[in-house]
Amino acid sequence: MQKGKHFSLEDILIDNANIAVKEYEGYKPEDLTPDDTSEWGTPFNPDQFTASLKKVQLRNTSFQYTDGDEKPLPFEFDEKHMIVKDIQLTLENTTIQADTIFTQMKHLSAKERCGLEIKKMSGNIALSQVKTIIDQLQLQTNYSTLSNRYEMHYRNFHDFDDYIQKVSMYANLVNTSISSIDIAYFANTLEQYPISLSLGGEIQGTVNDLQGKNLSFETRNSIFKGDAKVKGLPDLNTTFFDVDIHTLQTSGKDMNALIPATKVDAIQWNKLDRIQYSGRYSGYIDDFTTNGTLLSNLGNAQLDIAMNFNSNTTKYVGEIETENFDIGTLLQEAKVGKISMKGKIEGSGFDLKDVNTKMDATISKIEADGNIYSDITINGILQNKK
């Protein structure tokens, strides 16, 4: 029904629809002038019509979008080759006000070609040409669940052609669990880090430049709380992390599982049953600096050190202060026990057979060969057990 500039409808039902969109190249001469996308897009509802729709349903519907002839890779989402099947959608109380569509999504489920499946999704949506907001979000996929609030901000819909760099996101997450298996559909480098995170906090920014506040992660037997800035996603191997660690509780086994680059034969990570750390972390997964306090079942330490796990032999430089730290157990050296020391180190390797380390340190106490030695000053090079 129409009254002036207002339209109202009761119900729309679409069943067994097959929607296909294919982009074709035009045959006119190529225009080499760079496109200015800053103002692209036809203004929506310039005449300020209003509309209301009580209920919309899509049942057993499929959607296909193709742009180009390249064959998409299996198990990877490709925005130019989308095939979405088994779409079940229910919208209620949909209205159009000015340039924004408001609706209550009661249910959405669908399966995408790459393997990603939305099992169920609901929330209150506000959609315009510059932002999308989903409040009271409930989303369940193959392996993940998300809830609370999610926003996307953009200049216009053309920014979605470069989602990673141009679409700014905001998420306030509670009762959320995210699996790297789901994320790997969009960033396949995460396949080598098969983890599931229980996640809470606020996340803001583009995919390649994210900030998180009041974050809390739980995975395996590890817990993290703090703030973080992350630049470089989705390629995790080239991503830079700047993290304020309020608290990190983990273990040696979890460290190896979550950060495979830390696996070093000379270190018995399995002997570190309990690790608690607070401080800062800055750098890449396998090349970083950290400054903080370490408490563990093998002893305690203050660290201000840079470490690089890129080569076959780990490199390090910085300052360390330990308190009754069982270095012998950690480094598999039976003749050495606990050590209390303060000093500077620079070198490579942990195994005494190939260690090459310059030390300038004061050892207040060390256990060696069954004896206890104290008040030792070291200023030299430890190399191949010498």
C-alpha positions in Angstrom: 0.0 0.0 0.0 1.2 3.5 -0.9 0.3 6.7 0.9 2.1 9.7 -0.5 5.8 8.9 0.0 5.2 5.9 2.3 5.0 2.3 1.1 3.9 -0.6 3.3 3.8 -4.4 2.7 2.8 -7.3 4.8 4.8 -10.3 3.6 7.2 -11.3 0.8 8.1 -15.0 0.3 10.7 -16.2 -2.2 11.1 -20.0 -2.5 13.6 -22.0 -4.6 15.1 -19.0 -6.3 18.4 -19.2 -8.2 20.1 -15.8 -8.6 23.2 -15.5 -10.8 25.3 -12.4 -11.5 28.1 -12.4 -14.0 30.4 -9.5 -14.8 31.4 -9.1 -18.5 34.1 -7.0 -20.0 32.9 -4.3 -22.3 34.1 -4.0 -25.9 34.7 -0.3 -25.9 38.3 1.0 -25.9 40.1 0.7 -22.6 40.0 3.8 -20.5 43.4 4.2 -18.8 42.3 7.1 -16.7 42.4 6.0 -13.0 38.9 5.7 -11.5 38.0 8.1 -8.7 35.9 6.0 -6.4 35.7 8.5 -3.6 32.2 9.6 -4.7 31.0 6.5 -6.5 27.5 5.2 -5.9 24.0 6.3 -6.8 22.4 8.2 -3.9 20.0 6.0 -2.1 16.5 7.3 -1.6 17.1 11.0 -2.5 13.4 11.7 -2.5 13.1 10.6 1.1 10.5 7.9 0.7 9.7 5.8 3.7 8.7 2.1 3.7 7.8 -0.7 6.0 7.7 -4.4 5.5 6.4 -6.8 8.1 8.2 -10.0 7.0 10.5 -11.2 4.3 11.5 -14.8 3.7 14.0 -16.6 1.4 13.8 -20.3 1.3 16.1 -22.8 -0.4 17.7 -20.0 -2.4 21.1 -19.9 -4.1 23.2 -17.0 -5.2 26.2 -17.0 -7.6 28.5 -14.2 -8.5 31.3 -14.5 -11.1 33.8 -11.9 -12.2 36.5 -13.2 -14.5 37.4 -16.6 -15.8 40.1 -17.6 -13.4 39.3 -20.8 -11.5 38.9 -20.3 -7.8 41.1 -22.2 -5.4 39.4 -24.9 -3.3 38.7 -24.1 0.4 39.5 -20.4 -0.1 36.9 -17.6 -0.2 37.1 -15.7 -3.4 34.9 -12.5 -3.6 35.0 -12.8 -7.4 33.7 -16.4 -7.5 31.0 -16.8 -4.9 28.5 -19.7 -4.8 26.2 -19.5 -1.8 23.6 -22.4 -1.5 20.8 -23.3 0.9 20.1 -19.7 1.8 17.3 -19.5 4.5 16.5 -16.0 5.6 13.8 -14.4 7.7 13.6 -10.6 8.2 11.0 -8.8 10.2 9.9 -5.2 10.8 12.0 -3.9 7.9 11.8 -0.1 7.4 13.5 2.5 5.2 14.2 5.8 6.8 16.2 8.4 4.8 19.2 6.6 3.5 19.2 3.7 5.9 17.5 0.3 6.0 16.6 -1.1 9.4 15.6 -4.7 9.9 15.4 -7.5 12.5 17.2 -10.5 11.1 15.5 -13.4 12.9 17.4 -16.1 11.0 20.1 -16.6 8.3 21.8 -19.8 7.3 23.8 -20.6 4.2 26.7 -22.5 2.7 29.5 -21.0 0.6 31.6 -22.8 -2.0 34.8 -22.6 0.0 33.3 -24.6 2.8 32.3 -21.8 5.2 28.9 -22.4 6.6 26.6 -20.0 8.5 24.6 -22.3 10.6 22.5 -19.6 12.2 22.7 -15.8 12.5 20.5 -13.2 14.0 20.6 -9.5 15.0 19.3 -6.0 14.5 20.7 -4.5 11.4 21.1 -0.9 10.2 22.5 -0.7 6.6 23.4 2.4 4.6 25.9 3.3 1.9 28.5 4.3 4.4 28.1 1.9 7.3 26.6 -1.4 8.5 25.7 -2.1 12.1 24.6 -5.4 13.6 23.5 -5.1 17.2 22.5 -8.1 19.5 24.5 -10.2 17.0 24.4 -14.0 17.4 26.4 -15.9 14.8 27.4 -19.6 14.6 29.6 -21.0 11.8 31.2 -24.4 11.3 33.6 -23.9 14.2 33.0 -20.4 15.6 30.4 -18.4 17.6 30.3 -14.6 17.8 28.0 -12.4 19.8 27.2 -8.8 20.8 27.9 -6.0 18.3 29.7 -5.6 14.9 30.1 -2.6 12.7 31.6 -1.8 9.3 32.4 1.7 8.1 33.3 2.6 4.5 33.2 5.5 2.0 30.8 3.5 -0.3 30.2 -0.1 -1.3 33.2 -0.1 -3.7 35.5 -0.2 -0.6 34.5 -3.9 -0.3 36.6 -4.6 -3.4 39.6 -3.9 -1.0 38.0 -5.0 2.3 41.3 -5.7 4.0 42.6 -2.1 3.7 39.5 0.0 3.3 36.7 -1.3 5.4 37.0 -0.2 9.1 35.5 -2.5 11.6 34.4 -2.3 15.2 33.5 -5.3 17.3 32.5 -5.5 20.9 32.7 -9.2 21.6 31.3 -11.3 24.5 30.8 -15.1 24.8 32.8 -15.4 21.5 34.8 -18.4 20.2 36.8 -18.0 17.0 38.5 -20.9 15.2 41.5 -20.4 12.9 39.8 -23.1 10.7 37.1 -20.6 9.8 39.5 -17.6 9.4 41.7 -19.7 7.1 39.0 -19.6 4.4 39.9 -15.9 4.1 43.6 -16.1 5.2 45.1 -19.5 4.4 48.4 -18.7 6.2 46.5 -19.4 9.4 46.1 -23.1 8.5 49.5 -23.7 10.2 48.2 -22.3 13.5 45.1 -24.6 14.2 43.7 -23.0 17.4 40.4 -22.0 18.8 40.1 -18.8 20.9 37.6 -17.8 23.5 37.6 -14.1 22.9 36.3 -10.9 24.6 37.0 -7.2 24.3 36.8 -4.3 21.8 38.5 -4.6 18.4 38.7 -1.7 15.9 40.3 -0.9 12.6 40.9 -2.5 9.2 42.0 -6.1 8.8 45.6 -5.0 8.1 45.7 -2.4 10.9 43.8 -3.5 14.0 43.7 -2.3 17.6 42.2 -4.2 20.6 41.4 -3.0 24.0 40.5 -4.9 27.2 41.2 -8.1 25.3 40.9 -11.5 26.8 41.9 -14.8 25.1 41.7 -18.3 26.3 42.9 -21.3 24.3 44.2 -24.7 25.2 45.5 -24.1 28.8 46.6 -20.4 28.2 45.0 -17.1 29.2 45.9 -13.6 27.9 44.6 -10.3 29.1 45.8 -6.9 27.7 45.8 -4.5 24.8 47.2 -4.9 21.3 48.0 -3.3 18.0 48.4 -5.6 15.0 49.6 -4.6 11.6 50.0 -6.8 8.5 47.2 -9.3 8.6 46.1 -11.6 7.0 49.7 -12.8 6.5 50.5 -13.9 10.0 54.2 -14.4 9.1 54.7 -10.7 8.2 52.4 -9.3 10.9 53.8 -6.9 13.5 52.5 -7.1 17.0 52.7 -4.4 19.7 51.2 -5.9 22.8 50.7 -4.6 26.4 50.5 -7.9 28.3 48.6 -7.3 31.5 48.8 -11.0 32.3 49.7 -14.1 30.3 49.3 -17.6 31.8 50.6 -20.4 29.7 53.0 -23.4 29.6 56.0 -24.6 27.5 53.8 -27.1 25.6 51.3 -24.4 24.8 54.1 -22.0 23.7 55.4 -24.6 21.2 51.9 -25.3 19.9 50.8 -21.7 19.5 54.2 -20.4 18.2 55.9 -23.3 16.4 59.1 -21.2 15.8 59.9 -21.4 19.5 60.6 -25.2 19.2 64.3 -25.4 20.0 65.9 -28.8 20.7 68.1 -27.4 23.4 65.2 -26.2 25.5 63.0 -28.6 27.4 59.8 -26.6 27.1 57.8 -29.5 28.6 59.6 -28.7 31.9 57.9 -25.3 32.1 54.5 -26.4 33.5 53.6 -22.9 34.6 54.5 -19.6 33.0 53.1 -16.3 34.1 54.2 -13.2 32.3 53.4 -9.5 32.3 55.1 -6.7 30.3 55.4 -5.7 26.6 55.9 -7.6 23.4 56.9 -5.9 20.2 57.7 -7.5 16.9 56.9 -10.5 14.7 56.0 -14.1 15.8 59.6 -15.3 15.4 61.6 -12.0 15.8 60.6 -9.8 18.7 61.6 -7.8 21.8 60.0 -8.2 25.2 60.3 -6.4 28.5 58.6 -7.9 31.5 58.4 -10.1 34.6 58.4 -13.9 34.3 57.2 -16.2 37.0 57.5 -20.0 36.5 57.8 -23.3 38.2 61.5 -23.3 37.3 62.1 -19.8 38.8 61.6 -16.1 38.2 63.2 -13.6 35.9 63.1 -9.9 34.8 63.6 -9.7 31.0 64.5 -6.9 28.6 65.6 -8.9 25.6 65.3 -9.2 21.8 65.0 -12.7 20.3 65.2 -14.1 16.8 64.1 -17.6 15.9 64.4 -17.2 12.1 67.7 -19.1 11.7 68.7 -22.6 12.8 70.4 -21.1 15.9 68.3 -18.7 18.1 69.9 -15.3 18.5 69.4 -13.0 21.4 70.6 -9.7 23.0 69.5 -7.9 26.1 69.4 -7.8 29.9 68.3 -10.6 32.3 67.9 -10.8 36.0 67.1 -14.2 37.5 66.1 -15.5 40.9 66.8 -19.2 41.7 66.1 -20.1 38.0 66.7 -23.8 37.3 68.6 -23.2 34.1 70.0 -26.7 34.1 66.6 -28.3 33.9 65.5 -26.0 31.1 68.7 -26.4 29.0 69.1 -30.1 29.8 72.5 -29.6 31.5 72.7 -32.0 34.4 75.8 -30.4 35.9 74.1 -27.0 36.3 71.3 -26.2 38.7 69.7 -23.0 39.8 71.1 -19.6 39.1 70.6 -16.1 40.5 72.2 -13.4 38.3 72.0 -10.0 36.7 73.6 -8.9 33.6 73.8 -8.4 29.8 74.0 -11.1 27.2 74.4 -11.2 23.4 74.9 -14.2 21.3 73.3 -17.3 19.8 72.4 -20.8 20.8 71.2 -22.5 24.0 73.0 -25.8 23.8 76.4 -25.6 25.5 77.9 -27.5 22.6 77.2 -24.7 20.1 76.5 -21.7 22.3 78.3 -18.5 21.4 77.4 -15.8 23.9 79.1 -12.7 25.3 78.2 -12.1 28.9 78.7 -9.2 31.3 77.1 -10.3 34.5 77.2 -10.7 38.2 76.2 -14.1 39.5 75.1 -14.0 43.2 74.6 -17.8 43.3 74.9 -20.7 41.0 74.7 -24.5 41.5 77.3 -26.4 39.4 78.8 -29.9 39.8 76.9 -30.4 43.1 78.4 -27.3 44.6 77.1 -23.8 45.2 79.2 -20.8 44.1 78.5 -17.2 44.9 79.6 -13.6 44.1 81.0 -14.3 40.6 81.6 -11.6 38.0 81.7 -12.7 34.3 82.9 -10.5 31.5 83.7 -12.6 28.5 82.6 -15.0 25.8 81.0 -18.5 26.5 81.7 -20.6 23.4 81.5 -24.3 22.9 81.6 -25.1 26.6 84.6 -22.8 27.1 
